[in-house]
């Protein structure tokens, strides 16, 4: 069917309207000015001050993940708090003095024993036994770990034997060592050495075997000698594990000493505590425990200080 003239005119007018919009729809100067102003106002959002503020805010968020700056003498807070609770318990009568004497009673007992000369002798003997056992255990643990960690043959011979020794209770070896070495000082030092060398060996061997193989490849590319590789790569990489084992070994020497000094001993802190048990002297027993605790805390602090100085190149949460 043919279209009428009116329909053709209507369709032509619609197309012209679409093709040529009316002049009043074009952006006016006011609209262009507002658009430019809007563009101008959005520009400073990417300026440097805003970016620096955002970077500062991001750094602050990252810093919150860390524990924060280390507080001086923070490790003394816990022992001091326990001492305060202990004193308050005795002052208020919550703690029976026959069960746990007051701190001032223990200090007075220690001063009396020191002036009598018995406490100084016991402390000296205990320190000497612990030092001998620790020195032997440290030497044996380091040598065995180096041989097992740097040699496959050494690993095959040594590691399994040490793991078996670790599974056997060390204090259970006391009767056998008494038969082998006698009831004197030798077996005491030997037991302390065994208690010390096991954690030192385990941690140092684990650190040596856990060194990333990419460092080995780097040493091969740089054509380092065997000694250079050990000195520049192996030793720095194994030091953190060594210090962990050293701290455990120091603590182990004191833990084993308190038991060994109660077996056929004539002096030492363990002997003093054993005699106090026979006479019901609770204050002397608590005094011996406090001295052991002080020695253990002090030796661990010395190892921590040494570790911080030797590993000053390493940045960690503890620094």
Secondary structure, DSSP 4 states (H G I P E B T S, - for coil): -PPPHHHHHHHHHHHHHHHS--GGGSPPHHHHHHHHHHHHHHHGGGSHHHHHHHHHHHHHHHHTTS--SPPTTTTHHHHHHHHHHHHHHHHTT-S-TTTS--HHHHHHHHHHHHHHTHHHHHHHHHHHHHHHHHHHHHHHHHHHHHHHHH-HHHIIIIIHHHHHHHHS-GGGGHHHHHHHH-SSHHHHHHHHHHHHHHHHHHHHHHHHHTS-HHHHHHHHHTT--HHHHIIIIIHHHHHHHHHHHHHHHHHHHHHHHHHHTTSS-SSSHHHHHHHHHHTT-HHHHHHHHHHHHHHHHHHHHHHHHHHHHHTTT---TT-
